[in-house]
């Protein structure tokens, strides 16, 4: 392998802190646990003011900001009243899944930039409605896929883009937890809409789809089940009684470019992993060790498989140590969003890519319900 190719796989330069003269006024919609990470990061940024917050539960927003020592933050009982009374530059949508579309569309229609937590929403139609509102607004909308900012995750795309794998024709991805069923609003359709499929499945889909350039999904044969979440043997009785989403999902997806995607994800199962991620090409293959959460980095050093001078060889890709980014990927996610606003740049994670992510999730749900393969149809979002 040439030095020119190997040089593509070296760690980047260390992070440079950026600060702008203009201070952005932020609102937080939903003050649950994911909002904690948003606030912890935003507090460190000199060009951000956390001005307001909204939560449907009385007193929750007030207690939340008090816990973080933030004084003078105006609190509201819902996102609409907050946006009516506050002049905001941006909002973090940190609500449960079934309200992602409503909150995001309302903010965009008010001319407010949005960082929307994953999954994008629940259905493909909601995703298309969000993108229409984004295009009409001219504001920055980015999605909360922080693993993209991890250098080990970036390495996957670098390897694919280098051409070392040749034409990609098969991808296997997924992962999950032997035991790792969440609680709160994650496990009811009324709030989550989807279970493991949306919670951690969207991460593994984004990792591989982003690496290969987000080809359009065409057809899906999907399966979902929930043998663990509703069972008090594997979940606490109170949560088991209200559990009505998937805790396992699998699918066979056909993508444009004659690529097939073999996907599986779990919150609970009787094995440590359903398999590593594998990207197979005509000139080489890449193995990415599985991880329980998909919320940060890869599960270990990756391996590149090639034929060199007639010999079958394996090359281990050393893990990046992360010293170049002392803040972490969640901070980088928010920083990239803010930089896009400050400079008039593009969204770090474009919505039109994540539409395909959401289309696969939605098609898995539909296919599982019908018990057959489904074709994905797309509406005009121009």
N, C-alpha and C positions, 0 to 999 in steps of 0.2 A: 504494500500500500504506500502511495507516495507521501512525501512530507507535506505537500500541499493539501492532501486530503486529511492527514492526521491533524494538521493545524486547525482544521474546522472544529475539532473535538476538544479544544483546550478551554479552560475556564475563562470567563470574561474579565474585564477590568473591574475594579471595585466600584461600588455604588457611589455616585456623587450626589450630595444633597442639593435639592433645588428649592429656592424660595422666590416668590414673586411679590411685588409691591402690593398688588390687589389682594384684599382679603375676602375670601368667599364665605358667604353665610349658608350654613348647612342646617337641614332639618332631618331628624331621624323618625322614620315611620315604623312603629313597632319597636318596643323596648324589651324584647326577649333576649335569650342568651347570645344570639348571633350579633345583636346590636352592641353587645359588650366589646367585641373585637373591633367593631367600627369606631366606637368612641375612644377606646384605648389608643388606636392609631391616629385618629384625627386630632386628639389632644396634643400630639407631638408635633403637629404641623403649624408653623408660624403663620401661614397664609390661609388658615381656616378658623372660622368662628362657629362653634356649635350654638346656634341661635334658638332652635325650637325642637320640640319632640311631640309625638302623638301616640297614644295607645288607647285601645277600646276599654281596657280595664281601669276603672276609676282609681286614681292615686298611683298607678304603676309607673307612669312616666316621671312624676315628681320624685318618687323614691329612687328611681333609676339614676337620675342626674345628681341627686343628693349624694348617692353612694360614690359617685365619681368626683365629688367636690366641685361640680360645675354649678356656679351660681348665676342667676339671671336668665336661665334657659326657660323660655315660655312653653308651657305644656298645654296640650289640647286633647279632647276626648276622641278625636278622629282626624284623619289626614286632610279632609276637605276644609274643616274649620281652620286648621293650621295654615293651609296654603292661601286661604281667603284673607287672613289677617297679617301674615308675615311676608316680607319681601325676601325671598330665598333665591340663592343661586343654584343650589343643588340639594337633592335629598338622597338618603340611603333607604331603600325599601327593604325592610327587615321583617316583614310580616309573614304569616303562614302562606303556604303555596296558593290556596284558592283565592287570595286577595291580591296576588302579585300583579295581575293584569290590570285590575281596577285602579290600584294605587299608582302604578306606573303611567297609565294612560292619562289619569287626572293630572299628574305632575307635568307631563309633557305638554298637555293642552294649556297649562298655566305658564309655559315657557321656562320650565325648570329642568336642569340637567339631572339625570338619574343614574345611580348605580343600583342595579337590581340583583339581589341575592339569588343564588341558584336554588332549585331549577328555575328556568325562565318563567314558567307558569305550569299549568296542568295539561292543557290541550294545544294542539297545533293551531286551531282557530284563534285561541287567545294570543298565541305568539304572533300570528299574522296581524291581528288587531293592534298589538303593541307596536309593531314595525310601521304600520300605516301612520299611527300617531307620531312616532319618532320622525318619520320623513316629513310630515306636515309641520312639525315643530321646528326642525332645524337644530335641535339641541343634541347634546351628547348623551347617548344611552349606552352603558356598558354593562356586562354581565359578570357576576361574582365568581369567576373561575380562577381563583388565585394559584392553583397548581401550574398554570401556564407561565407564571413568573419564576418558578423554580428552575435553576439552571440544569438540573438533571432531566427535567421534563423538556426543556428547550433542546437538550442534546438529542432527544428522540427525533425531533423535526429536523435538526441539522443533519443527522445521519441519513434520513429519508431524502432530504433535499440535495444531499451531496451526490446522489445517484449510485451510491455503493450497493444498494439493494436491487437496483434495476427497476423493472416494472412491478409494482405491488399488485398481488392478485388475491391474497388471503390475509385476514386479520382475525386473531382471537384475542378477546379482551374481557375484562370483568373483575372479579375479585369479591371481597366481602369479609364478613366476620363469622367465626364459628359461633360466637354469641356476642351480639351487639345491637339488640333491639332498643331503639330510643323510646322516649315516652312523650309527655306533653302533647303538642298539637301534631306531632309527626305520624300518629297511628290511627287517625280517623279521617275518613273521606271528606267529611264536612270542612275540615281545615287543611289537610295535607293533599287530598285528592289522589295522590299516589304515594307508595311507600318507599322501599329500598330502591326501586327503579328510578325514582326521581331524586332521592336523597343522596345516594352515592353512585348510582348507575350513571347519572349525567356526567360525573367527573371522568369515569373511565371511557365513556363515549367521546368526550371532548379531547382526551389525551390522544387517542388514535386518529380521530377524524381531523383534528388540527394538524397532526403530523403529516397526513397524506393530502392536505389541501381542501378538506371539507367537501368531498364529492357528494352530489345529491343522492339521498336515499330513494330507491325506487319501489321495492317491495319488502315486506316483513312477514315472517312467520314467527309469532310470539307465544310465549307461555308465561303465566304468573301463578303463584301459589302462596298460601299462608298457613303452613302447617305448624309453625312455631309461635308466632305472635299471639294467636287466640288460645293457646294451650297453657294453662296454669302450671304445667310441668316445666315450661321453659320461660315463662313470663310471670310477673306478679299478678295475682288474681284480678286486681282492680283494672290494670291495663289490659289484661287478656280479655276481659269482658267487653271492652269498648274497641278492641282492635279490629279494623275492617279494611285494611289495605294490604298490599303485597309485602311479603318478607323475602321472596325469591322471584327472580325473573330471568328468562332466557329468550334468545331470539336468533334467527338466521336472517341477515339483512343483505339484500343485493344493492350495491351502490353503482353509480355511474362509473364508467371506465373499466367495467368487467372485474370489479372487486367484490368479494364476499366478506361479510363481517359476522363472526361467531361470538355471541355476547352472552354473559351470565353474571348475575350479581345477587348478593345475599346479605341480609341482616343476621341470619342464623342458619346453621347447617351442621351436619355431622361430619365435617372435614375441615382442615385448616384453610384450604383455598380451593376454589373450583378450577384453578389453573393460572399460570403466568400469562402475561400478554405476549403475543407473538405477531410479528409483522414479517410476512414471507414475500420475497420478491424473486425475480428471475435471475438475479446476480448475487443474492445474499439474503440472509434472514437475521432478525434482531429479536432477542429474548429479553423481556423486561420483567423482573421478579415481581410477583403480586404483592399487594399491600392491603391492609384491612380497610382503610378509610378513603384513600384517594384524595385526601384533603391537603396533602403537602408535597411529598416527593415520591420517588420510586421505591420499591421494596428492597433494593440492593444493587450491586454493580450489574450492569447490563452486559450481554454477550452478543458479539457480532460474528456470524457464521459465514465464511466465504470459501471459495476454491481459489488457491493461490499457487501458480506454477504446477498445476495438476494435483496439488495436495489439499485435503479438506482441513481447514484451520479454524480456530476459534480465537477471538480477541476480546478480552475483558475491557470494558469501558470504565475507567476509574470514576468513582463518585466525586462530584464537586463538594467541597467541604462547607460551603455556605458562608465563609468568612467575608466574602465580597459584599454580602448583604446582611448587615448586623440587625436590621429591623425585621426581617422575615417577609414571607411572600404576601401575607395579608396586608401589611403596610404598603408593600410595593403595588398591590392591586389598587388601593385607594390613591396612592401617589400618582400612578399612571393615569387614573381618571381625572384627578385634579390638574395634572399637567396638560391633558387634552383640552380641558376647559380654558385654562390660562393661556394656552398658545393657539387656540382654535384648531387643534389637531383632531385626529380621528379617534374613535372609541378603541381602547386597548383590546377589548373582546367584542367584535362586531355582532350585532343582533342577527344579521342575515346568516351568519354562520350557525348561531345557536338555534335558529329556526329549524335547521336540519336535525340538530340534537333533539329538539322537542318533537319534531315530526316522527322520529324513530320511537321515542317513548310513548307517544300517543298511539302509534300504529301497533306497538306491542300490546298495549291495553286492549285495543279494538280486536286485534287478531286472537288474543287469548279468549276474549269473550265469544267470538264467533267460532273458534276452533279450526281456523283455516288461515292461509296466507291472505294478506291484504295488500292492495296497491296504494301508494301514497299519492294523493292528488294535491296540487298546490293552487292557492288562489292568487290573484293578481295583487301584489303589494306595492306597486309603483305609485 
